[in-house]
Amino acid sequence: MLTSQALQLITIPHRPAANAEIGRDLAPAISILKKAPGLKSFWSGRKFEDRYTKVYLALWENLESSHSFFTSSEYAKFHSVIQPALNGRKVTWTSHALMDHSPLSDHPHLSDALKSPAMEVALTKVVEGGVSGYYSQFNKVVTRVLDEEDGCKGYFISPLIENPEDQLLLINWDSVDVSRDTEALLAISVLKELD
């Protein structure tokens, strides 16, 4: 089993409601998750495009810790408690990225990305066989653009364990407006086209 820490992206699409109500509805289920053995850290936010969707990042001791929770009786409790808030929607759990896979997926890069007032969370798809070239170009082009971008305060990227052709990219922006109006997004789009 993998021994590296694993960062998991979790999205919970809540039924339309006020922020306080969403928080109250999800609190019992989230408290169950936060007590899971092997969970090292936990962060939460919401999607800008869909304010009813909550986004969480869970840092697990290793992938086995994450799987242990999902095969435990505590997960059954979590699943039962969260159903009224979902109103037929589904939680997305299947995005784990390895920590320390590369210099861009280390703890300092994650820490820089998490200090964000407006973190962009992206799952980028790389064409089959193109991951090596993607990282080469990301290191040559995108890191330079992001480092020079006034509104960018950090970033993290790592391939998903479930499918290494998919990359989890986190970018720390000064604001949502900066993230929408930047050369970095253009560079990432061009990079996708290269592969």
C-alpha positions in Angstrom: 0.0 0.0 0.0 1.2 3.6 -0.7 3.0 5.2 2.3 3.0 8.8 1.0 0.5 11.2 2.4 -2.6 11.6 0.1 -4.5 14.8 -0.5 -8.2 14.2 -1.3 -10.5 16.6 -3.0 -14.1 16.2 -1.8 -17.1 18.1 -3.3 -20.5 18.1 -1.7 -23.4 19.6 -3.7 -25.9 20.9 -1.1 -29.5 21.7 -2.0 -30.0 25.5 -2.5 -30.0 27.2 1.0 -28.5 30.0 2.9 -24.8 29.6 3.9 -25.6 29.3 7.6 -28.2 26.5 6.9 -25.7 24.7 4.6 -23.1 24.8 7.5 -25.7 23.5 10.0 -26.8 20.7 7.6 -23.3 19.5 6.9 -21.8 19.9 10.4 -22.8 16.5 11.8 -21.5 14.6 8.8 -18.3 16.6 8.6 -17.6 16.1 12.3 -17.7 12.3 11.7 -15.2 12.7 8.8 -12.9 14.9 10.9 -12.6 12.2 13.5 -11.4 9.6 11.0 -8.2 7.8 12.0 -5.3 8.9 9.7 -6.9 12.3 8.8 -4.0 14.8 9.3 -5.6 18.1 8.2 -8.9 19.3 6.7 -9.8 22.5 4.8 -13.1 23.8 3.5 -14.5 26.3 1.0 -17.2 26.7 -1.5 -17.4 26.8 -5.3 -17.5 30.3 -6.7 -19.6 29.3 -9.6 -22.1 27.3 -7.5 -22.2 28.7 -3.9 -24.2 25.7 -2.7 -21.4 23.3 -3.5 -18.9 22.8 -0.7 -15.3 21.9 -1.5 -13.1 20.2 1.0 -9.4 19.1 1.0 -8.5 16.2 3.3 -4.9 15.4 4.0 -4.6 11.7 4.9 -1.6 9.9 6.5 -1.7 7.7 3.4 -4.2 6.3 0.9 -4.9 3.4 3.1 -6.2 5.7 5.8 -8.7 7.2 3.4 -9.8 3.8 2.2 -10.1 2.6 5.8 -12.6 5.4 6.5 -14.7 4.6 3.4 -14.9 0.9 4.4 -15.8 1.6 8.0 -19.0 1.8 9.9 -18.3 5.5 10.5 -18.6 6.1 6.7 -22.1 4.4 6.9 -23.0 6.9 9.6 -21.6 9.8 7.6 -23.6 8.7 4.5 -26.8 8.4 6.5 -26.4 11.7 8.3 -25.6 13.7 5.1 -28.5 12.5 2.9 -31.1 15.2 3.9 -28.6 17.9 2.9 -27.9 16.3 -0.4 -31.5 16.0 -1.5 -30.6 13.3 -4.1 -27.2 14.7 -5.0 -23.9 12.7 -4.7 -20.7 13.5 -2.8 -17.6 13.2 -5.0 -14.7 11.4 -3.2 -12.6 9.9 -5.9 -9.8 12.4 -6.3 -6.6 11.6 -4.3 -3.2 13.2 -5.1 0.1 12.0 -3.7 2.0 14.5 -1.6 5.7 14.9 -2.5 5.3 13.4 -5.9 7.4 16.2 -7.3 8.9 19.5 -6.0 5.5 21.2 -6.9 3.5 18.8 -4.7 5.4 19.3 -1.5 4.0 20.6 1.8 5.4 24.2 1.3 3.6 24.4 -2.1 0.4 23.0 -0.5 0.7 25.5 2.3 1.1 28.4 -0.1 -1.9 27.4 -2.1 -4.1 27.0 1.1 -3.3 30.5 2.4 -5.6 31.8 -0.3 -8.6 34.1 -0.2 -9.6 32.7 -3.6 -8.1 29.3 -4.3 -8.7 27.9 -7.8 -9.2 24.1 -7.7 -8.8 22.5 -11.1 -8.7 18.9 -12.4 -6.7 19.1 -15.6 -6.8 16.2 -18.1 -3.6 15.2 -19.9 -3.7 13.1 -23.0 -2.7 9.5 -22.7 1.1 9.1 -22.6 1.6 12.9 -22.2 2.1 13.3 -18.4 5.9 13.6 -18.6 5.6 16.2 -21.3 2.9 18.0 -19.4 5.1 18.4 -16.3 8.1 19.4 -18.4 6.1 22.2 -20.1 4.4 23.1 -16.8 7.8 23.6 -15.2 9.1 25.6 -18.2 6.0 27.7 -18.9 3.3 27.8 -16.3 5.5 28.1 -13.2 7.2 31.1 -14.7 3.9 32.7 -15.6 2.4 32.0 -12.1 5.6 33.2 -10.4 5.4 36.5 -12.3 1.7 37.0 -11.8 1.1 39.7 -9.1 -2.2 38.1 -8.1 -0.8 34.5 -7.6 0.6 33.7 -4.2 1.3 30.0 -4.6 0.3 26.8 -6.4 0.4 23.0 -6.0 0.0 20.3 -8.7 0.1 16.5 -8.4 -1.3 13.6 -10.5 -4.4 11.8 -9.2 -3.8 8.4 -7.8 -7.0 7.1 -9.5 -5.8 8.2 -12.9 -2.4 9.9 -13.3 -3.5 11.5 -16.5 -5.6 13.8 -14.4 -3.8 16.5 -12.4 -5.0 18.2 -9.2 -4.0 21.9 -9.6 -4.5 24.4 -6.7 -3.7 28.1 -7.3 -3.7 30.8 -4.6 -5.2 34.0 -6.0 -5.6 37.4 -4.3 -9.2 37.4 -5.4 -11.7 35.6 -7.7 -11.4 38.5 -10.1 -7.7 38.1 -10.4 -8.1 34.4 -11.2 -10.4 35.1 -14.1 -8.3 37.8 -15.6 -4.8 36.4 -15.9 -2.2 35.2 -18.4 -1.7 32.1 -16.2 -5.1 30.7 -17.3 -4.1 31.2 -20.9 -0.8 29.4 -20.3 -2.6 26.5 -18.7 -5.0 26.3 -21.6 -2.2 26.4 -24.1 -0.4 23.7 -22.1 -3.4 21.4 -22.4 -3.5 21.9 -26.1 0.2 21.0 -26.4 -0.3 17.5 -25.1 
